[in-house]
Amino acid sequence: MMRQLRPLSVAVAFAIAACGSGAQSASNCAVISPQSGSNTVTVGETWAGVSTGAGSATTRDGRLVVAYYDPERYLTVATYDPRSGKRCSQRLESRFAGWDAHNALVVAIDRNDQIHVSGNMHDSALVYARGPVNDLGKLRLLPMTGRNEKAVTYPRFMQDSRGNLLFLYRDGSSGNGIWRLNRWQDGQWQHLGALFANRDEKGPVSAYPSDFVQDSNGRFHVTVVWRRTPDVATNFAVTYASTTDFRSWWVGSGGKSATGPLAPGTMQRVDAPGEGKGLVNNAKIAIAPSGQPLILYTKYGEGGRNAVFVARYDGRGWVSKSIATASKRNEIKGGGSIPDMPTAAFLDEEVRGGAMRVWALPSRQDRKDLILDPVSLKTAPWRSAAKDTVYTPARPPAIAIPTGLDDATRVSTTVRQNGVSGPAQGQLYWYAQKSNRDRARTCTPKAPRACNPPPSPLIWMPQTGR
C-alpha cells in the first residue's frame, strides 16, 4: 500500500534557520527529513491555481535545485541536499499573477555550478536570475543581452555540442513571434541569432518548436508546428530540420541546407494539413535506436476525430501513420492555454529489440500506452510487452487533492542533472488546477476554493534502481 503523503507544516519544516560560516546567509535554511519509510521529501509548497511547469535540476553532487511559485505566487528557488537534509530557499521579486499557464519556469546549472532561472513571462519582459548554487542569497534578477527582451515567452535552456549553455525563447506574440538563441560563454550571454522566422510568403507566422534532441553524432533535431494567428485553429504545418551549430541547417535530401531564421517553406515538410484541421502545437521528436528521428503530432484523423500520428523519414520524404484515434471529436480552436488538448509523448523506458514506448492521448478518455516499431510504425499495447522492458520506474507518491477545487489534477516533471541534457534523476510531484484559457478561476458553490486554492506540497522523489 502506498503511504499517504501529508504536507509538512510550514511552521515546522520550513522554519528559518541560520546556516553556518555565512553561507546561505541571505536565504532561509532548515533541515528536513524524508517521509518515514520512504525516500520522498516535501521540498516546498507551491501555488495550485493553475498548472505551470516547475523548473528543476540536480548538481553533479546530487543536490536538488527547484524553481516554483510559492503560496503567495512569488518566484522562489530552493535547494535540497539529501546528504545533510538541508533545504534552503530564496524568494525573488517576481510575482505570478496566478492564472496564465504559459508562465512556466526553467532552471539550468552551468559547468561552474551557477544557477540560471527564467520564467513568469507571456509576451512580457524577460525574467532571469543567476547566482551560485552554494549561496541562494546571491541570486539576482538580471538582463541577459539587454536586447529583444521586452516580449518574451517559452524560455528554454539547452546545451550546445561543447557543453555551453544556450537560452531559446520567443520574441513577440502568438502568430507573430521570432525565436532567438543566446549562448552563455566566458561569463556573459551572447546573442547567436534568430532560429525561427515570424513571417513567410503569406504574412505573419509563429513557430512552436519541440524540444531539441541530440543524436549520438552530436547533431540536433527539431520539429516545428507553424501558426498564423493566436487562434490554435490556424496551425497549418509540421516541419523538420537538424543542425550541429544552430547556424546551418539540414532541411532536405541530397544535403540541402539553409540558414536561419527558418520559415515554413525553408524547412522539410513532415505534414501540411492546413488550417482548421485540428493540428495542435505540441509535436514531439525522438531519436530511434537506429539513429533516425521520429515525430509525434496530433490532428483530425479518421471520421474527423482527433488522432495521434507518428512520422519517420524514409530517405525520400516523411511517412506518417495514425496510431490512436479519439472516440469523439474535440474542436481545436480559440486562444489561451486550453485544457485537455490531444497530446502524445515518447517515454524514457528502454525496450529490448529496438522498440520504443509511446504514450498517446487523442482525448481525455482515450489514453493508449503503446510499443512502437520505429521502422514499420506498427504498434502494440504496452502491457503485453512490459516483461521486455529494461527498466520499470517506481510508483509515484500519493498526493491528496483537496476538495473544493475546479478541475484539479496531479502534476509531475522529470528532474535532470544540470536541468538540460543530463540523465534523469527523479520526479517532482504536486497538484494544481488545469489551465483555463489563462483566465482566473471563480469560486462557485461546486468549487468554493477554486479562486483561492490551498497550496500543494512539492514532493521530490529521487530515482532509484536504475
Secondary structure, DSSP 8 states (H G I E B T S, - for coil): ---EE----HHHHT--B--GGGTTTTSEEEE----TTSS-EEEEEE--SS----EEEE-TTS-EEEEEE-TT-EEEEEEEETTTTEEEEEEEEEE--S--TT--EEEEE-TT-EEEEEE--SSB---EEEEETT-GGG-EE--SSSSS-SSEEEEEEEE-TT--EEEEEEEEETTEEEEEEEEEETTEEEEEEEEE-SEETTEE-EEEE---EE-TTS-EEEEEEEESSSSGGGEEEEEEEEESSSSEEE-SGGG-EEESSB-TTTSEEEE---TTS---S--EEEE-TTS-EEEEEEEE-GGG-EEEEEEEE-SSSEEEEEEEE-SS------SS--TT--EEEEEEEEBGGG-EEEEEESSTT--EEEEE-TTT--EEESGGGGGGBS-------EE---TT-SSEEEEEEEEEBTTTTS-EEEEEEEEEE---TT------SS-TTTTS---EEEEEEE----
